[in-house]
Structure formats: C-alpha cells, structure tokens
Amino acid sequence: MGLGRPARIALAYPSPYRVAMSSLGYQTIYRTLHEAGLCTHRAFLPDGWGRNALPWPRPPTTILTYEGRAPLSAHRVVALSVAYELELAGVVRLLEAAGIPPLARDRHERDPIVVAGGPLTFSNPYPLLPLVDVLVLGEAEHLVADLFDDLLRAPTRSSALAAAERCSHAVLGEVGAPYGADLPPVGKAPRAMLPARSAIVTSDTELADMFLVEPERGCSRPCTFCVMRRTTNGGMRLFSADEVLATIPEDARRVGLVGAAVTDHPQLEAIVHRIVEGGRGIGISSLRADRLTPSLLAALRRGGYRQITVASDGISERMRTLLDRRIREDHLRTAAERVAEAGFSGLKVYEMIGAPEETDDDVTELIEFARELASIVPLTLTFSTFVPKRNTPLDGAPFVGVAASRARLDRIRRALRGTVSIRPQSPKWAHVEYLLARAGSEGGHAAVAAVRAGGGYRAWCAAFEGLPPGTRPLRYGDEEAWARRKGLAALRVPARLRKTPRRSEGRSAAVDTS
C-alpha cells in the first residue's frame, strides 16, 4: 500500500515493527485511510528501542517511514496509535528522534500535526495530552478519514487544529496550563465498518504470518479490574461466522481471531472448525478456561496449537469472586485435564498479584492449587502486578508496592521451584504503569522528564515526585451502588484504601515490495 506514492500522513507506532504489525487496531486505521484514498506510510521505533529502560539520549537517528524512506518530520500529519501507558516512553523517543518537539506547546507552523488515539483512550489518555496536537478518543474507523482530510486541506496549522476541534470525539492537546476538564465521549464505529481485519500479513511479528480478524468487539463480562468490560462502549458486538470467514483471503495460511472475549462468541467452534478444515492454522487472543470443550481443543490442536493459555487473574477462589472474574477452581481443573487428554505440551495460566484485599492465605491457596494442576499437565504461571485503571470500578485502589509484589512472587517461586515454570513481569514497571494510569496531563510531562533522564525506573520515580495526586472521581460509582442493591459480589474499595489521586511482509492481505 502506498508504494511509490508521496504521502503526507505517517502512521507511527511507539514500539518496534514486530509489535506494531501485531496490532489489529494499527492495521485497521492504516487500511481505513488507504481505502479513503489518503496515502499513508508507516513508521516504527527502531529495533531495540522498545525496552523500558533504554538509555537516552541515543546517538542521532533519523526515523524514516517504511514505505517512502522519508523522514517522519517531513509529513504534514503524524498519527500515533498508543495501546497502554508504558508506550508513552516510546512516543517521546519517537518524536525526539524524528526531530519533532515532544511537547505540543513547543511546536511551530512547520512541525507535523501530531494526532494520537488507540486503546489507551478507553482508560486514561490524560498523560498523552501534552504530547499531541489532537487526541482522538475511542474507536476511530469512522472518524479518521474525514479528520485527516480536514487537517491536510487546512492552509495553516491553527486552522487545521480549529477543524480538528470540531470533531465530536476529539480534543486538542495541552499547550498551556494542565488540562483539567472532562474529555469528550469515546467514539463507536458503525457496524458497517466492522469487523476489523488485517491490512498486511508479515512473518516478522509477534503473531507471525497471521491474518487477523475480530469476530467480536467489546465484552459482556463484569470483571472489576478490566477496562474493556461489559459497560464499555455498548458492551459486546458479535459478527456472524459468515461475516468473519468472508474477510479471510484465500491465500491466508494462518488466521488469528482477536478480541477481548473471543471464546464467548456463540459460533466460535463453528468458526474455528471451518478455518482448520480449510487447511489453515489458527490462533485466538483470549481463551477462557470454562469454554475449553474437547471439540474446540481438538480443532485448536489441528490448527497448530501446542500449548493452551488461559487467564485466572485472581490468585484464589476468594479473589476471583471479589474481582467478579467468574472463573472457578473446577473450571481450571477441568481445563487442565482436557488439555492433557488432548495431547498439548502444557497449560499456561495468567495470574494477577496484588489486587486489593489479597492476603498471604490467598498466596498459599495459589501454591497448593498450582501443585495440583501441575500434577495433571505441565504448568506455566505468568504473573503481572495489579494496576488499577481509570474507567473501572477499581479506579482509586492502591498499588500493592514493588517490595510486597516481589516478596509474594519470591515466595511462589521458591514453593513451586522444579514443579511449575514461573514467568513474572517486572513489579517495577507495573509501578510506573500505575503512576501513569492515575495521572492527569502532568503525567505526560513526567514521561518527557523520565526519558530524558535515561528512561530507567529511578528516572520515572524521580519524574513523578512532587506531582499533585489525581483528583478525578470514580467513574463507576453508580454501577457500584447498583451492585450493592443487587447483592452482587463486586469488589468495592473502602475509602480508607483509596489513594488520592521487517521487510518480510507477505501477500495475504497486501503486498509490500519496498
């Protein structure tokens, strides 16, 4: 797409190529712009720049677009897709390396207009505001073509920003005092523009050689820690098996089904069986332990799966109930038995340490139950540290702390050594994610300071010291009151606990010969 044609739009991703091209949202916006006749080239962080603690400043590097090999700074519009908080470091690095002032207030007429959107806008996009000229909130398939056309047609930078301000789901970035107002509502794409699907298939991604398609959007589940829950943007939208299968090119060798709750799709087994029966490999972004039927597992095995991954999240039955996760021990036990019977090499379970009200007794229960599961099937536990997110019922909950998280992980590791494979994510970077997740627009200034100070954990902590705490109220207070009236087991945070606030792209979807 766009080869040999001049482009005034660069669609950039604040992580390296293999991460960016695994993002269905990024690919969808790229395809949408081209279908609207707006030639767009891609840009990425250089390989090796995606690590959180990348030393900075780096030697001078010109960020060039993938298709046109043109400097990022030469484009009229630079659009950024940002998935989560820690990618803010990549945003700062990308802009600075491209010679674009990272703060919007420092840009002038000849600088590109920096537009950002992506999954982060469903949670807390406030720290993005100092870094962007325009922030687009929520789903953007139906917005970007008209918005970018207006930006390109405007004769001056100020008139372009005035045009952007008229977009119903967009807001201008921070150029003066810290942004303290509420943000506009998030956008919701019309069904006619869905399901989302790949623009390009490439082997050099986290999801190698997969054509990605979204059989559902949103979720019908009430998990209290999750941003993409049943109340987010209208809940779950389903696409029929025929709609999903019609998007898949004839020459696609592997198909990835992507979404927040793919295994809740009522036609999932039919979709998977038809893909596999066509001789294709299969991948699914989210598998629930209570949905793993023998028939589905058999199809996944034929489609190339070697290990099955599910999420427990809460580390005990009590914690899963408090988190409204609705996955029980018997679901996980049955999943382990079926995975073993189907001949898979093992079971991986995602766990979340440090949720509010978690105790040492919950850790003991996890250890005992993990030993039981490991006696059934080879077991891997992957741990993240709980980060409370805005626009969830747990907004305002405390962070467990790096030391406490490490202590619990060390206890689990010692107890399960030689029995279970343990793969923890860094509690330090969960702490940085927490700082950004609760910040206002001052968080964007902290991100610039942290990156310029070297980008390590200590630099981030120093950048946030002295910043005022966030003061925005919980967004789900009414929902919590409703849950209390209905007697539902939703976790409510007591007020005393709340802290104030590569060139290997194939031909299945498009051809790249640059």
C-alpha positions in Angstrom: 0.0 0.0 0.0 1.3 3.4 -0.9 4.5 2.3 -2.5 5.9 4.8 -5.0 3.3 7.4 -4.0 4.1 10.5 -1.9 2.4 10.5 1.5 1.5 13.4 3.7 0.4 11.2 6.5 2.7 8.9 8.6 1.0 6.4 10.8 3.5 5.7 13.6 3.7 3.2 16.4 5.7 3.8 19.6 7.1 0.3 19.6 9.3 -1.7 17.1 7.9 -3.2 13.9 7.1 -6.7 15.2 4.9 -5.3 18.0 3.2 -2.7 15.8 2.3 -5.1 13.0 0.7 -7.4 15.6 -1.8 -4.6 16.5 -5.1 -5.1 14.7 -6.1 -1.5 15.6 -3.0 -0.1 14.0 -3.5 -2.2 10.9 -7.2 -1.2 10.7 -6.5 2.5 10.7 -3.8 2.0 8.1 -6.3 0.1 5.9 -9.1 2.6 6.5 -7.0 5.6 5.4 -5.9 3.9 2.2 -9.5 2.8 1.4 -10.5 6.5 1.7 -7.8 7.5 -0.8 -5.4 9.0 1.8 -2.0 7.6 1.0 -0.3 6.8 4.4 3.1 5.5 5.2 4.1 3.6 8.3 6.8 4.3 10.9 8.1 2.4 13.9 10.6 2.7 16.7 13.9 1.1 15.6 14.6 -2.4 16.8 16.0 -2.4 20.3 14.2 0.8 21.3 11.2 -0.8 22.8 12.8 -1.7 26.1 11.5 0.4 29.0 15.0 1.2 30.4 16.6 2.1 27.0 19.4 4.6 27.8 18.7 8.1 26.5 19.6 10.2 24.6 20.6 7.9 21.8 23.0 8.7 19.0 21.3 10.8 16.3 18.9 8.6 14.4 16.5 9.8 11.6 13.2 8.0 11.8 12.2 7.1 8.3 8.9 5.8 7.0 8.8 2.1 6.0 7.3 2.7 2.5 8.8 6.0 1.4 12.0 6.1 3.4 11.1 9.7 4.2 11.8 11.5 7.5 8.9 11.3 9.9 9.2 15.1 10.4 8.6 15.7 6.7 4.9 14.6 6.9 2.0 17.0 7.5 0.3 14.6 9.9 2.0 12.1 12.2 -0.6 9.8 13.7 0.2 7.6 16.7 -1.6 4.5 17.9 -0.9 4.0 21.7 -2.0 0.8 23.4 -1.1 1.3 27.0 0.7 3.6 29.5 4.2 2.3 29.2 4.2 3.1 25.4 4.4 6.8 26.4 8.1 6.4 26.6 8.1 5.2 23.0 6.1 8.2 22.0 8.7 10.6 23.5 11.6 8.7 21.9 9.9 8.5 18.5 9.2 12.2 18.4 12.6 13.3 19.7 14.5 11.1 17.4 12.4 12.4 14.5 13.3 16.0 15.4 9.7 16.8 16.4 9.4 18.6 19.7 7.7 16.1 22.1 5.6 18.8 23.8 2.8 20.3 21.7 3.5 23.7 23.2 6.9 23.8 21.6 5.8 23.1 18.0 5.6 25.6 15.3 4.0 26.0 11.9 6.4 23.8 10.0 6.2 20.9 12.5 3.8 18.0 11.8 0.4 17.9 13.4 0.7 15.0 15.9 -2.6 13.1 16.3 -2.9 10.2 18.8 -5.6 7.6 19.6 -5.8 3.9 20.4 -6.7 1.6 23.2 -5.2 3.8 25.9 -8.0 6.3 25.2 -10.6 4.0 26.8 -8.7 4.2 30.2 -6.6 7.3 30.9 -5.4 9.3 27.9 -4.7 12.4 30.0 -0.9 11.9 30.0 -1.0 12.0 26.2 -2.4 15.5 26.1 0.9 17.4 26.5 2.5 15.3 23.7 -0.2 15.6 21.0 -1.9 18.3 19.0 -5.1 16.3 18.6 -6.3 13.3 20.7 -9.0 11.1 19.2 -10.9 9.1 21.7 -12.3 5.5 21.4 -13.0 3.7 18.1 -11.9 5.8 15.2 -12.6 3.8 12.0 -15.5 6.2 11.1 -13.6 9.4 12.1 -10.0 9.3 10.8 -10.7 9.8 7.1 -12.7 13.0 7.4 -10.5 14.3 10.3 -7.2 13.7 8.4 -8.7 15.1 5.2 -9.6 18.3 7.1 -6.1 18.5 8.5 -4.5 18.2 5.1 -6.8 20.7 3.5 -6.3 23.4 6.1 -3.9 26.1 4.9 -2.3 26.8 8.3 -1.6 24.8 11.5 -4.0 26.9 13.5 -6.8 26.4 11.0 -6.1 22.7 11.0 -6.4 22.5 14.8 -9.6 24.5 14.6 -11.0 22.0 12.2 -10.0 19.1 14.5 -11.7 20.7 17.4 -15.0 20.3 15.6 -14.7 16.5 15.6 -17.1 15.2 18.2 -14.7 12.6 19.7 -11.5 14.6 19.6 -9.9 17.2 21.8 -6.9 19.4 21.3 -3.7 18.7 23.2 -2.4 20.7 26.1 -0.4 23.8 25.1 -0.8 25.9 28.2 -2.0 25.1 31.7 -2.5 21.4 32.7 -5.7 20.1 31.2 -8.4 19.7 33.9 -11.6 19.3 32.0 -13.5 16.1 31.3 -12.8 14.5 27.9 -15.4 14.0 25.2 -17.2 10.7 24.9 -15.3 7.9 23.1 -16.3 7.1 19.5 -18.1 4.0 18.4 -17.6 2.6 14.9 -20.7 1.7 12.9 -21.3 -2.0 12.3 -20.9 -1.5 8.6 -17.2 -0.7 9.0 -16.6 -3.9 11.0 -15.2 -6.5 11.6 -11.7 -5.2 11.8 -9.2 -7.2 9.8 -5.5 -7.2 8.7 -4.2 -4.9 6.0 -0.9 -6.7 5.8 0.4 -10.2 6.8 4.0 -10.5 7.7 6.2 -13.1 9.3 8.2 -10.6 11.3 5.6 -10.0 14.1 4.6 -11.5 17.4 1.7 -13.2 15.5 3.8 -14.4 12.6 2.1 -14.9 9.2 -1.4 -14.5 10.7 -4.3 -12.8 9.0 -6.1 -11.1 12.0 -9.8 -10.7 12.2 -12.1 -9.5 15.0 -15.1 -11.9 15.5 -16.4 -9.7 18.3 -15.7 -6.3 19.8 -16.0 -5.5 23.5 -17.0 -7.8 26.3 -20.1 -9.0 28.2 -18.2 -9.8 31.4 -18.2 -7.6 34.5 -14.5 -8.1 35.7 -13.9 -5.2 38.0 -10.3 -4.6 37.0 -10.8 -4.6 33.2 -11.2 -1.5 31.1 -12.9 -3.4 28.2 -15.8 -4.7 30.3 -19.5 -5.1 29.6 -20.3 -1.4 30.3 -17.6 -0.1 28.0 -18.9 1.4 24.7 -22.0 -0.6 24.5 -20.7 -4.0 25.6 -20.1 -6.9 23.2 -20.8 -6.7 19.5 -20.8 -10.0 17.6 -20.2 -10.8 14.0 -21.6 -13.9 12.5 -19.4 -16.9 11.4 -20.1 -16.0 7.7 -19.2 -12.3 8.3 -15.9 -13.4 9.9 -15.0 -16.0 7.3 -15.8 -13.8 4.4 -12.9 -11.5 5.4 -10.2 -14.2 5.2 -8.2 -14.1 1.9 -7.9 -17.4 0.0 -4.1 -17.5 0.5 -4.1 -16.8 4.2 -2.1 -19.6 5.8 -2.9 -18.8 9.5 -5.8 -16.9 11.0 -5.8 -15.1 14.3 -9.2 -14.3 16.0 -8.6 -11.2 18.0 -10.9 -9.6 20.7 -11.5 -9.0 24.3 -13.7 -12.1 24.8 -13.3 -14.3 21.7 -14.3 -17.5 23.5 -17.6 -16.0 24.4 -18.6 -15.9 20.8 -21.6 -18.4 20.4 -20.3 -19.6 17.0 -16.6 -19.8 17.9 -16.4 -23.6 17.5 -18.0 -23.4 14.1 -15.6 -20.6 13.0 -12.5 -22.5 14.3 -13.6 -25.8 12.7 -14.2 -24.1 9.3 -10.8 -22.4 9.4 -9.0 -25.5 10.3 -10.8 -27.7 7.9 -9.6 -25.3 5.2 -6.1 -26.3 6.0 -5.2 -23.1 7.9 -3.5 -22.6 11.2 -5.5 -20.9 14.0 -4.7 -18.5 16.9 -7.1 -17.0 19.4 -6.2 -13.9 21.5 -8.2 -14.9 24.6 -9.2 -18.3 25.8 -11.4 -18.9 28.9 -10.9 -22.0 30.9 -14.7 -22.5 31.2 -15.1 -22.6 27.4 -12.5 -25.2 26.5 -14.6 -28.1 25.2 -13.0 -31.2 23.9 -14.2 -30.4 20.4 -12.6 -26.9 20.5 -9.4 -28.2 21.9 -9.2 -30.8 19.1 -9.7 -28.2 16.5 -7.0 -26.0 18.1 -4.6 -28.9 18.1 -5.2 -29.5 14.4 -4.7 -25.8 13.8 -1.2 -25.7 15.2 -1.6 -25.1 19.0 1.0 -26.7 21.1 0.2 -25.1 24.5 -3.1 -23.6 25.8 -3.2 -20.3 27.6 -6.0 -19.2 29.9 -6.4 -16.4 32.5 -7.2 -16.9 36.1 -6.3 -13.4 37.2 -7.3 -13.6 40.9 -4.9 -16.0 42.6 -7.5 -17.7 44.8 -11.2 -18.6 44.6 -12.0 -15.7 47.0 -10.0 -13.2 44.9 -11.7 -14.3 41.7 -15.1 -13.8 43.3 -14.1 -10.4 44.6 -12.9 -9.4 41.2 -16.1 -10.8 39.6 -13.9 -12.9 37.3 -16.3 -15.8 37.3 -13.6 -18.5 36.8 -13.7 -21.2 39.4 -11.2 -23.8 40.5 -13.3 -26.5 38.9 -13.1 -24.6 35.6 -9.3 -24.5 35.8 -9.0 -28.1 36.9 -11.3 -29.4 34.1 -9.3 -27.3 31.6 -6.0 -28.9 32.8 -7.5 -32.4 32.4 -8.8 -31.7 28.9 -5.6 -30.0 27.8 -3.7 -33.1 29.0 -6.1 -35.5 27.4 -5.9 -33.6 24.1 -2.1 -34.1 24.0 -0.9 -30.4 24.4 2.5 -29.8 25.7 1.2 -27.8 28.6 -1.1 -25.2 30.1 -0.2 -21.6 30.8 -2.2 -19.6 33.2 -2.1 -15.8 33.6 -2.3 -14.6 37.2 -2.5 -11.2 38.8 -0.8 -10.5 42.1 -1.5 -7.6 44.4 -5.2 -6.9 43.9 -6.9 -5.1 46.9 -7.7 -7.3 49.9 -5.3 -10.1 48.8 -3.5 -11.8 51.7 -0.9 -14.4 52.3 -3.6 -17.0 52.6 -4.5 -16.3 49.0 -0.9 -16.9 48.0 -1.0 -20.2 50.0 -4.1 -21.3 48.1 -2.4 -20.5 44.8 0.6 -22.5 45.6 -1.4 -25.6 46.7 -3.7 -25.4 43.6 -0.8 -24.9 41.2 0.8 -28.1 42.5 -2.5 -29.9 41.9 -2.7 -28.6 38.3 1.0 -29.4 37.7 0.3 -33.0 38.6 -2.2 -33.1 35.7 -0.4 -31.2 33.0 2.9 -29.3 32.6 2.1 -25.8 34.1 3.4 -22.3 33.5 2.2 -19.4 35.6 2.7 -15.9 34.2 2.3 -13.1 36.8 1.5 -9.4 36.4 1.1 -7.0 39.2 -2.3 -5.4 39.6 -2.6 -1.8 38.3 -5.9 -0.1 39.0 -7.2 1.6 35.8 -9.5 4.6 35.3 -13.0 3.8 34.0 -13.1 0.6 36.1 -14.7 0.0 39.5 -11.2 -0.3 40.9 -10.2 3.2 39.9 -8.6 4.6 43.1 -7.4 1.4 44.5 -3.9 1.4 45.9 -0.9 -0.2 44.3 0.5 -3.1 46.3 4.0 -1.9 46.1 7.2 -3.2 44.4 8.6 -4.8 47.6 5.4 -6.5 48.5 4.9 -7.8 45.0 8.4 -9.1 44.8 8.1 -10.8 48.2 4.9 -12.7 47.1 6.5 -13.7 43.8 9.6 -14.9 45.6 7.5 -17.0 47.9 5.6 -18.5 45.0 8.9 -19.1 43.1 10.5 -20.9 46.0 7.5 -23.0 46.8 7.0 -24.2 43.1 10.6 -24.5 42.1 11.1 -27.6 40.0 7.3 -28.1 39.7 5.9 -25.1 37.8 7.5 -22.7 35.4 7.2 -19.1 36.8 7.3 -16.1 34.4 6.7 -12.9 36.3 6.5 -9.4 34.8 8.5 -6.7 36.5 6.8 -5.1 39.5 8.9 -2.0 38.9 7.4 -1.4 35.5 3.9 -2.2 36.9 4.6 0.7 39.4 5.5 3.0 36.5 2.3 1.9 34.7 0.3 2.7 37.9 1.8 6.2 38.2 0.8 6.9 34.6 -2.6 5.2 34.9 -3.7 7.6 37.7 -2.0 10.7 36.4 -3.5 13.7 34.8 -1.9 15.6 32.0 1.1 16.2 34.3 2.0 12.6 33.6 3.0 13.5 30.0 5.5 16.0 31.3 6.8 13.4 33.7 7.2 11.0 30.8 9.4 13.5 28.9 11.5 14.2 32.0 11.9 10.4 32.7 13.0 9.6 29.2 15.4 12.5 29.1 16.9 11.4 32.4 17.7 7.9 31.0 14.4 6.1 31.0 15.2 3.8 33.9 12.9 3.0 36.9 14.6 5.6 39.1 14.2 8.2 36.5 10.5 7.6 36.3 10.1 7.7 40.1 12.1 10.9 40.3 9.9 12.5 37.5 6.7 11.8 39.4 8.0 13.0 42.8 6.2 16.1 43.9 3.5 15.9 41.3 0.0 16.6 42.7 -2.2 13.5 43.1 -5.1 12.9 40.7 -8.4 14.1 42.0 -10.9 12.9 39.4 -13.8 11.0 40.9 -14.5 7.3 40.2 -16.5 6.9 37.0 -18.3 3.8 38.2 -19.8 4.9 41.5 -23.4 4.4 40.2 -22.5 0.9 39.0 -21.1 0.0 42.4 -24.3 1.2 44.1 -26.3 -0.9 41.7 -24.2 -3.9 42.5 -24.8 -3.4 46.2 -28.5 -3.2 45.7 -28.4 -6.4 43.7 -26.2 -8.2 46.2 -23.6 -8.9 43.6 -20.0 -9.9 44.7 -18.2 -7.0 43.1 -15.1 -5.7 44.8 -15.6 -2.3 46.4 -12.6 -0.4 47.5 -13.0 1.1 51.0 -12.4 4.8 51.2 -9.5 4.3 53.6 -7.7 2.1 51.0 -8.1 4.6 48.1 -5.1 6.8 47.4 -5.9 10.2 46.4 -5.4 10.6 43.3 10.9 -6.1 8.7 10.6 -6.4 5.0 9.2 -9.9 5.1 5.6 -8.9 4.5 3.5 -11.4 2.6 0.7 -11.2 0.1 -2.3 -12.5 2.1 -3.7 -9.0 2.7 -1.4 -6.6 0.8 1.9 -6.7 -0.9 5.0 -4.8 0.2 7.9 -4.7 -2.1 9.7 -1.6 -0.7 
